[in-house]
Amino acid sequence: MKQNLGRLVRYILVINRLSGLQKYVPADELIHYLNKKMRERGYDTYIGLRTLQRDFKEIYDLFSIEIKHRRGFGYFIAYENENPDIRYNEILMDFDLITSINPETKSLGFILPEHHRPKGSDSFPLFISAIKENRKISFDYTLYRHENAVRHRTICPYFLKESLGFWYLIGTDDSGKLRYYGIDRINNVIILTERFEKDLSIDPEKLFKHSYGIWDDPEMPVEHIELSYSPLDGSFIKARPLHWSQQTLIDDEKEFRISLEVKITNDFIMELLSRSKSLEVIKPESLRETIRNISEQCYKRNS
């Protein structure tokens, strides 16, 4: 397992190094960099030019990134399939964490991972294969809101998305409408032989631009929201903004106030309630009333 992880870590290191500000990287410089970084991660084997050239071929097969050499300059990325869903730095961080908890690296004990994996993640290879090959899939889906009723679904899979600690499969049904399925509720996955043509107008970058969480109702308006917190809660919200549109309006010893342009989904409301101890909704009044009603119901249940 460590050998396979080592190759994957090496691929990501190569991509990161060649994606920097330095367009061309000489062979000896790249080899030195890789050996240094791999030693830092607990790998003792030496990486030479022949290994590096084999890596280039496998990087192209895995990531559709073509690496070439220009005489007198060095290696560079000649072609890259631009995919905003692949964030190489985050992938490398995940691999670093995986290898750091391997007893062979002698670092076990200062990394404390969660002791669970997402339910349904065993089907990830099937989802990814179907998405890459444009093949329809069928599965059984459990409806938590309907007394755990099980329904059979057939969809054209487009994306896998992580949201608030859960993973979702996104695809279109027979009507062409986008649907969202929690992978923890998916069972009996089958890749069908039938292929489909993807709707290229579906842009993953725009899909959740104004949403918090997974739900994105196209009929739901984007609203201007103003929220006030205590300075202490404000410190946490500055470090981890609620949304990319977050703007600071007031930041002093009495109040931290922000504005957002976002759809008021259930996920967003639940996030606001997590800091309800200091939260005051300034705008809009409809959101203020929603938070007040939920708080009153909670008070009645716990009084």
Secondary structure, 3 states (H helix, E strand, C coil): CHHHHHHHHHHHHHHHHHCCCCCCECHHHHHHHHHHHHHHCCCCCCCCHHHHHHHHHHHHHHHCEEEEEECCCEEEEEEECCCCCCCHHHHHHHHHHHHHCCHHHCCCCCCCCCCCCCCCHHHHHHHHHHHHHCEEEEEEEEEHHHCCEEEEEEEEEEEEEEECCEEEEEEECCCCCEEEEEHHHEEEEEEEEEECCCCCCCCHHHHCCCCCCCCCCCCCCCEEEEEEECHHHHHHHHHCCCCCCCEEEEECCCCEEEEEEECCCHHHHHHHHCCCCCCEEEECHHHHHHHHHHHHHHHHHHC
